[in-house]
């Protein structure tokens, strides 16, 4: 492990183009539950009840109840040393892109700037009638929140299962994956596409790929480095020589 970390630190120091992909695992140490595994959100909620356009059409109150629960939870937590380490890394790399599947906004809050939130952001809401997009940090949006402009029903501006990702954002994510020299894949189970295919694209483009996770994933076998441990511990070690 130590040898792996030292080797990876050298690659980081000499790489001009680094792309990082994060998933729920990076926020786990902040107290945000992951989706899969023990204690995962999908153990207590059915995806089809709360995270699909059909669920929202059928029972928007139930979907808002779920998102209000998540707002309340995430409102109480903050970024952790893993998020901060990526802010530090961004400052030292010429061409840096952070792609996250997380909607909790903690990367932004920590100070990451070159950020692609491919699944959207929990704090943004979109009107289902006039499409007005607004930022709303309310801890609780109420049962059926309405648009201030037209009175239409608001929805969370997140990507639900069965929906397409924003084409501009996913295009940038693919480009950043194909063109990097090093890709770090942090705290994701690597089972949700298209995010899961980005590591493959990076490798096909000639990049070194490294996984940081507390356990093995279906993608571990394709990695050049597998660092097993919490992101909040490993990421700070990788950037400890930077200011
Ligand atoms: P998952 O819950 O599927 O996976 C979380 C990963 O984080 C697992 O591989 C854990 O082993 C790992 N993990 C947990 N704690 C960790 C820690 N402290 N340090 C490092 N790794 C840790 O979450 P995602 O892969 O993000 O999509 O899930 C992908 C997408 O599926 C989500 O964006 C969400 C979900 O359904 C939508 O809602 C559209």
Boltz pocket constraint, residues with backbone or C-beta under 6 A from the ligand:
constraints:
  - pocket:
      binder: B
      contacts: [[A, 22], [A, 23], [A, 24], [A, 25], [A, 26], [A, 28], [A, 29], [A, 34], [A, 35], [A, 36], [A, 37], [A, 40], [A, 51], [A, 101], [A, 102], [A, 119], [A, 159], [A, 160], [A, 161], [A, 186], [A, 187], [A, 188], [A, 189], [A, 190], [A, 191], [A, 192], [A, 212], [A, 213], [A, 214], [A, 215], [A, 216], [A, 217], [A, 229], [A, 230], [A, 231], [A, 232]]
      max_distance: 6.0
